[in-house]
Amino acid sequence: MKNKPLVLASSSLYRQELLKRLRLPFTAVSPDIDESPAPGETPPATALRLAEQKARALAARFPDALIIGSDQVAELDGLAIGKPGDHAEAVKQLTAASAHTVYFHTALCLLDAGVGQAQTKIATNEVKFRALTPEQIERYLLAEKPYDCAGSAKSEGLGITLIESIRGDDPNALIGLPLIELTTMLMRAGAEIS
């Protein structure tokens, strides 16, 4: 990687697994930031701000690194949907998403800490949910337990059965890290890939 270490500003196992697909050595470190949305901020703006904030939070610790920050905010009817955290909240989220379209905004930031330059981009996946019965929701949640996933649906797992269609440029973005755009950013930053 032309002597620049790669750092993933995330404790997310989903993002770590995705980044491993590029077969580049990296270190994953939690940026430990406040992820609350700012007043009046749109879901895509929240995702972009947090992705860059995560990367910049680690710049002092890794001054010569390329630092990846990413954040995902789901949106239903103009409102942000976060990680449910528990079963009851996941039931509410999936009941609201039933027969509706949810937009998953996944923001990406690649920060060259040495020069302070950041590349940013947002990838949005449009996910149309099937009409779901309470029984389907309950069975899914008991099997998958997606309480740490925005919108309560893991498309890479059993959550795919809840979905009628997905539209977007990068299916990896829906899982949590837009690998297609990240590859482009890394190459722009001088990284050698594959």
C-alpha positions in Angstrom: 0.0 0.0 0.0 2.9 2.4 -0.7 3.9 2.4 3.0 0.5 3.8 4.2 -1.2 1.7 6.8 -5.0 1.2 6.4 -7.2 1.8 9.4 -10.9 1.0 9.6 -12.6 3.5 12.0 -15.2 1.0 13.2 -15.8 -1.8 15.7 -18.5 -3.2 13.3 -17.8 -6.9 12.6 -19.9 -6.5 9.4 -17.6 -3.7 8.1 -14.5 -5.7 9.0 -15.7 -8.8 7.2 -16.5 -6.7 4.1 -13.1 -5.0 4.1 -11.4 -8.3 4.3 -12.7 -9.1 0.8 -10.2 -6.6 -0.6 -7.3 -8.7 0.9 -5.5 -5.6 2.2 -4.0 -5.6 5.7 -5.8 -3.2 8.0 -6.4 -2.4 11.7 -9.9 -1.9 13.0 -10.2 0.7 15.8 -13.4 2.1 17.4 -13.6 5.9 16.9 -15.8 6.3 19.9 -17.8 9.3 18.8 -21.3 10.6 19.5 -23.4 9.3 16.7 -26.5 11.4 17.4 -28.0 13.2 14.5 -27.7 17.0 14.6 -31.0 19.0 14.8 -32.7 19.3 11.4 -30.1 17.1 9.7 -31.3 14.8 6.9 -30.5 11.1 7.2 -28.0 11.3 4.3 -26.3 14.3 5.8 -26.1 12.5 9.2 -24.4 9.5 7.5 -21.9 11.7 5.7 -21.0 13.8 8.7 -20.5 10.7 10.9 -18.4 8.8 8.4 -16.0 11.7 8.1 -16.1 12.4 11.9 -15.2 8.7 12.6 -12.2 8.9 10.2 -10.9 12.2 11.6 -11.3 11.0 15.2 -8.4 8.6 14.6 -6.1 10.9 12.6 -4.0 11.9 15.6 -3.4 8.3 16.6 -2.6 7.2 13.0 -1.0 10.3 11.4 0.4 8.4 8.4 -2.6 6.2 7.6 -5.4 6.0 5.2 -8.4 5.9 7.5 -11.8 4.6 6.4 -14.9 6.0 8.1 -18.4 4.7 7.3 -21.9 5.2 8.7 -25.3 4.0 7.7 -28.6 5.7 8.4 -31.9 4.1 7.2 -34.8 6.4 6.3 -38.5 5.7 6.2 -40.9 8.4 5.2 -38.2 11.1 5.7 -37.4 9.9 9.2 -34.1 8.3 10.3 -34.3 4.7 11.6 -31.5 3.6 13.8 -30.4 0.3 15.2 -33.3 -1.2 17.2 -31.2 -2.4 20.1 -33.9 -4.8 21.3 -36.7 -7.1 20.1 -39.6 -4.7 20.8 -38.0 -1.8 18.8 -37.2 -4.2 15.9 -40.8 -5.3 15.8 -41.9 -1.6 15.5 -39.3 -0.9 12.8 -40.3 -3.9 10.6 -44.0 -3.3 11.1 -43.5 0.3 9.9 -41.3 -1.0 7.0 -43.9 -3.5 5.9 -45.1 -2.8 2.3 -43.0 0.3 2.3 -39.7 1.5 0.8 -36.7 2.2 3.1 -33.7 4.0 1.9 -30.4 2.9 3.4 -27.8 5.7 3.1 -24.3 4.4 3.6 -21.7 7.1 3.7 -18.0 6.5 3.1 -14.9 8.7 3.9 -11.3 7.9 3.1 -9.0 10.2 5.0 -5.4 10.6 4.1 -4.3 11.5 7.6 -0.9 12.7 6.5 -2.3 15.6 4.5 -5.8 15.8 6.1 -7.5 15.3 2.7 -10.8 13.4 2.8 -12.7 11.8 -0.1 -16.4 11.3 0.7 -19.3 9.6 -1.0 -22.8 8.3 -0.2 -24.3 5.1 -1.6 -28.0 4.7 -1.2 -29.9 1.5 -1.6 -33.7 1.6 -2.1 -35.2 -1.4 -0.3 -38.9 -2.3 -0.9 -40.2 -4.6 1.9 -42.9 -7.2 1.3 -46.2 -6.9 3.2 -45.2 -8.6 6.4 -47.4 -10.4 8.9 -46.7 -10.2 12.6 -45.9 -13.9 12.6 -43.3 -13.4 9.8 -41.7 -10.6 11.7 -41.5 -12.6 14.9 -40.1 -15.7 13.3 -37.4 -13.6 11.5 -36.4 -11.7 14.6 -36.2 -14.9 16.7 -34.0 -16.5 14.1 -31.8 -13.6 13.1 -31.7 -11.2 16.1 -30.7 -8.2 14.0 -30.8 -5.7 16.9 -27.5 -4.1 15.9 -28.5 -3.4 12.3 -30.2 -0.2 11.1 -33.7 -0.9 10.1 -33.6 -4.4 11.6 -33.1 -6.2 8.3 -30.0 -8.1 7.4 -30.1 -8.6 3.7 -27.0 -10.8 3.8 -29.0 -13.3 6.0 -32.6 -14.3 6.5 -33.7 -10.7 6.1 -33.6 -11.2 2.4 -36.9 -13.0 2.7 -38.6 -9.8 4.0 -37.5 -7.8 0.9 -39.3 -7.5 -2.4 -36.6 -5.6 -4.2 -33.3 -3.7 -3.8 -32.0 -0.9 -6.0 -28.6 0.5 -5.7 -25.1 0.7 -7.2 -23.3 -1.5 -4.6 -24.9 -4.3 -2.7 -22.0 -4.2 -0.1 -23.2 -0.7 0.9 -26.4 -2.2 2.2 -24.4 -4.4 4.5 -22.4 -1.5 5.7 -19.4 -0.6 3.5 -19.5 0.5 -0.2 -16.6 -1.6 -1.5 -16.9 -0.4 -5.1 -16.4 3.2 -4.2 -13.9 2.4 -1.5 -11.7 0.6 -4.1 -11.9 3.7 -6.3 -10.9 6.0 -3.4 -8.0 3.8 -2.4 -6.7 3.7 -5.9 -7.0 7.5 -6.1 -5.0 7.7 -2.9 -2.2 5.5 -4.4 -3.0 2.2 -2.9 -2.2 -0.9 -4.9 -5.2 -3.3 -5.0 -5.1 -6.9 -6.2 
